[in-house]
Amino acid sequence: MASHRFRFPFLNPALSCEDRISDLQQRLTWQEKCHLLRHESLGVRRLGIPAYNWWNEALHGVARAGRATVFPQAIQLASMWDPAFTEVIAGMISDEARAKHHAALRRGSRQQYQGLTFWTPNINIFRDPRWGRGQETWGEDPYLTGELGASFVRGLQGNHPRYLKAAACAKHFAVHSGPESLRHEFNVRPTARDLRETYLPAFRRLCEVGVESVMGAYNAVYGEPCCGSPRLLGDILRGEWGFRGHVVSDCWAIRDFHTGHKVTDSPEASAALALRSGCDLNCGDEYCNALEGAFLFGMISEAEIDTALARLLRTQFRLGMFDPSRRVPFSSIAPSVIHCARHRKAAFQAAVRGTVLLVNRQHTLPLSPKVNNVLLTGPLAGSTEVMLGNYYGLSPDLRSLLEGVTEYAPEGVRMDFRQGCLLARPRPNPSDWAAFEAAKADVVIFALGCSPQLEGEEGDAVESFTKGDRERIELPKEQLDYFQEIVAAVRKKKSATRLVVVLFGGSPLAVPEIARQADAVIWAGYPGEAGGSALGAILWGQEAPGGRLPFTFPRSTKVLPPFSSYAMKGRTYRFMKTRDVLFPFGYGLGYSSCQWSLPAIRVVGASLQFSILLRNSGYRAEEEVVQVYRQDSRGPRLVAFQRVRLKKGQTRRVVLRVPKNRWFEIDEKGSEVSWSGKQRFLISAHAPWTQKIHAFSVSIHLRS
């Protein structure tokens, strides 16, 4: 490319992006243009346009590209409820992405997963806990998802006035959350209210902050495949929201038009439908020939090809791909930033802040200095795989729970490890050694739950019989039986053994028996490379858990609506019955205690302002998450939140604001209706219909 740098106007950084795009397009043949609309672009050698692979992943760290810092899985980043720190982490990820990209270029390598266009974040709503890909999302609430997703986009893309550090992608647009087994043929018909109130708001929010790309989903909505939907891509995304970036298909989703959805009768017709509907880039290897055929058959025009190509070129110019490296500020990020000490520390902090304490009877945690004998057991105690989740990079510093508990244990404490049972299969040779050791121990720490073997994307979860989804959200029978075996052994010996359960997994687990019988329960998610160390520090009291649930724990699979139903009735904290909930959305305990004053509410300028005084009355620093819910016609809805750190004894006034452009709800027709009259709000430490922790109701009269 260097020999052509000043040969053509499109290589001149002094020109506007539009002028450069226009110059380049007029130099391309229509066949070359078609080749540039596939994810694996071979480039155009005669013009000095290098090959580029658009398919790259960075869900919770640069993925599938070798060494990288592995942060906690997205669902656990969500459990921090911390937009500011989320943005910092995303910035670290894009720093590593830039360093890895330029290192690859210096080696002459332009392979998949070495680019700068990342197909993340996944902002689908985690509407059903059986969905294997729920771990990739930011939870079940549209507002929380939108705010955290927006922060991730800002961190990933950077704030340079001319250049993107990396290009983010909001996926999967839209109304997509399983079942995985039906995703290539499923047609969703949500109510107008559910569409606008639940499934679209996060995508709209990311468009507001300038996300560069949107990925269409596999499924159809109202009979239109998402990657070929004039309604979704044209009327809503580009029409209503003014989206200016490019749209990419999910991988091989355009093939589904004629093989799954049956809305077209040939690959050429499918390619034409996608392009004319507004899908600019195809992920899949059969598209180029189909697109060429569609052009030759007169199904599409060169002008329509130009429209799509212009959007892709705009992204590449914004990334500085055609500019001298000295002009692109991010090209100088050194490889030394990859997995550096600062990033490793942030991964540890994120794991601590995202760990959720669900049960803590009689202050079992943190473990007492008087503990002398500890048994660590369970199928996930020595696993490093459960630190990763899916879409992960490779870290040289993966720590299991076993390693983390050992790392922080005081010297002189006797410790033992027995796996005890298998993840989801019967034990061929049951042994009572673990039960024998448990009865003698002061504390038994169980590592139970789910793993990427049981939940994930179609093709990923090797032990899932439903293509990555779970049929039941209960703990696998083998694990629950083992837990009860240990409980029985402890009771038989009339031992004072404390039982601590660490639950791994990227989705809710129905564990009423464990919630009732364990002395302490922690939800650990998939906590990243430093997860073992973070959990060890939490259990031994060097750190305090700071997470709040980004989803609801139901009591059983039986209380869930049919998986394939996209109606929101009976789902999430907004629409579930209280009796069906084991742990509510937003819930999480701490090691300290915090006192709340009665909140005040008033209109200040163009915002609704909530003010509350918090005081840490405990014995150590505490992080609280203040949550504001509006009680609308269908139930409570999160409208504001703020994470607050309080030193021991510290008092802080917390002010939360809801801007006037969010003073509305969605009616049955899918229209926005402004708030007016008496409005009731609940300020709480968790979803407001359970009163176990601070929960206050306040009202205000708003003029229309």
Steps between C-alpha positions, in 0.01 A plus 500: 500500500793737566585535128149629431466728803498825307392360168124526549287764672333239724839450667529867589410551871447871440184435301159449658379148560222547245742617228733206565212252483377652173844486342560140599159378387537639152826306459345164583328257267163370605654155561762651731227681688315173556816340636539784750154432647597167657658462842812338358602774256792415272567866426583655162868462431513732196381788718706409804194399706618224735304193604291544813291265713208678664429214743660573836384441858552686827212406728700526824851541365655451157383152407637218287821687422744357751621665817272764649360617831189293569255716691186353660230388258258774386221388733735540795622837378131589506476391863739783592226752408787739427495686164818695574712194576341315209622776269850477648509124441379539141776756445757249624358239263529733201856593604591133484309466173697781338831364624419150374373630163812701424727221621325267257540750214871523569514124456309528173203320655139603431313200633158471656491635860790738430297799385339803661128446432364317802163328507420602854312587723209257506212712628216254457272478802558192715127424509527127577764337724506189281671689215863386476621834365350701785850509650606731213235760584468775758198349670124513490432874527491729193620810685791331679597328175488826307708699748768235546505418129541869418793526742663198341463655154652829614797320652554275200471774236679776689430872485739622230332763276618331179598140561336200661725298727286196409152455352232357729191312384158482667362149456272316429239734352235418604271298732752219532556273799454138404422222477830428330353194327244717319700813431538437126126471438323667791249780435431728796182705529534711816227739599560860396552588866751224571693588183535867591519463877730197535673389182599826326602759764859379547564511124359851486727604786811368327404685183481818709864458608618428146553126482669439166330174406185297557472124444172352383362193677434155353129495578217678326276768653143535370591269214806699385847346554687749718788531254251573223238701684401836347307572820788440742794620289330770297203643687631470856880481500583748225169683480390566858841480669719651228762224514792583266726199544497166323289189553652150496315171486545234762712222357327316216170666600428607142506135397213449746275717282452213256593198715329584832252786466403407143436861399721472190564218256871537421833628635485787249156607619616484862807713428285754316244518783772557760675772301183686404373486858815665635737215597838620372744227598453125489660257739521182298701356215230443240376857471734645239393267221135546595535877497667495161221280370238736644664789314518309172135393533398863555384446859724780632666805348856623523369807682363275776836325522668842525275600789601197703867528411511868596392412854774239532766730359396771742577262789839412354593863445391583856730222624789654308553192286603701193702766682870516588549345843663816633167682457296237688556553874410143596752336268778576748346297785778257589457123544617545860145613584369149431432326830688772686491541878238777483266283296551198722415713802183623330400141422539417870301807608223420252474145632471630857243767414297258292483218756156488663448390860154341514489342846711568809347353814660586833779687318653178371695710250763622507650190653604543859870509593410219741427260213753215519374234261359563149376255240468626144285276285278483193545443126601859427748560784806430288356619168652788308245462220230653720708814524462554125140471387487525120665729241821522700868575453787301646665602825822363648366580848174309531420426863247240615302528823728237650805712424335820623383354832846356555664831405316697771470238774686593819799280574416236755154423360459137401347468153395208286351466151265227378314539172221285639275482194487563127346800325189332362565126495465228762810395692604153386676438834329691781725561796427625847844658551364849435213445744747370758722809460200736499381384839841588649534838329419840644394615153409318180525711185300356211574599138178419316296628210518522125790511255559582132465127438132525594399844370608711207444564132388241248800275443696614807354326806613142442285349777179685413233289331314813382773668295631709788182571692391337825176304525489554876649777711538284808845393610596172330362213707846353558617822665190547713513138618864548596421817695222318689739212569743737670218673690382161628854403607546825692164466674562136588819597679322799656789703373517880513633502146407809301394443138603759242384461138664679206273483195665532162316560174379775273130468574257461791483170684193374683659393829238536776646203691844657508363844588319340792774269632829676427645750746630720218443508124699696242420544130838510326394506134788437261742735677792523258869423538523646850176340617664240719712761676204736539286229655782395731542861614123533558466176695793583728392862546773685312231633266123541526251383234346796322266356236126534445305253289433610141224240476242322714555156653170310457407229751463231235469428130129438554426868564641606162283561193571289190853570377385579147247761616631855467216654699642665810221384730651293780856602412766712673454704813240716329244230435577203726291421805682554827440143614686372192820689583791355695736800474382824337658713232735757655555291812833462677630507855821652637733445791426837656170678570362817352230731635271690261309819563149557366548612137394841373367556149452818295518639149824688430517657156442228242558215744321314773744495791517245782712575805590256774750498786706182552713420803735206536439383855700181463857402578650524150465677167180424312369542147126559471285517187208739526218406261197708397193331357184660363175319563322514165183333377670160460735493796830642625753623244860602567556865405824593682781345702834596648782302656645669808815420698496587869796483732448374852282755681462721194178684416419605141208668332414319178312682225345311211337669203247390242512741202172618355557312175448181701170609657282260307366148486384291207130435447336194345536648150876540545481880532680716754271655761645777714479475877244729655305518822601313814808285448618237745867405529680244710858555613651171596809284531338242271184430300233682698234240566700326770553693820797318654739792451454877477194587293322835500193617309478866401257686276495821301241674281627577151335736258444376149 
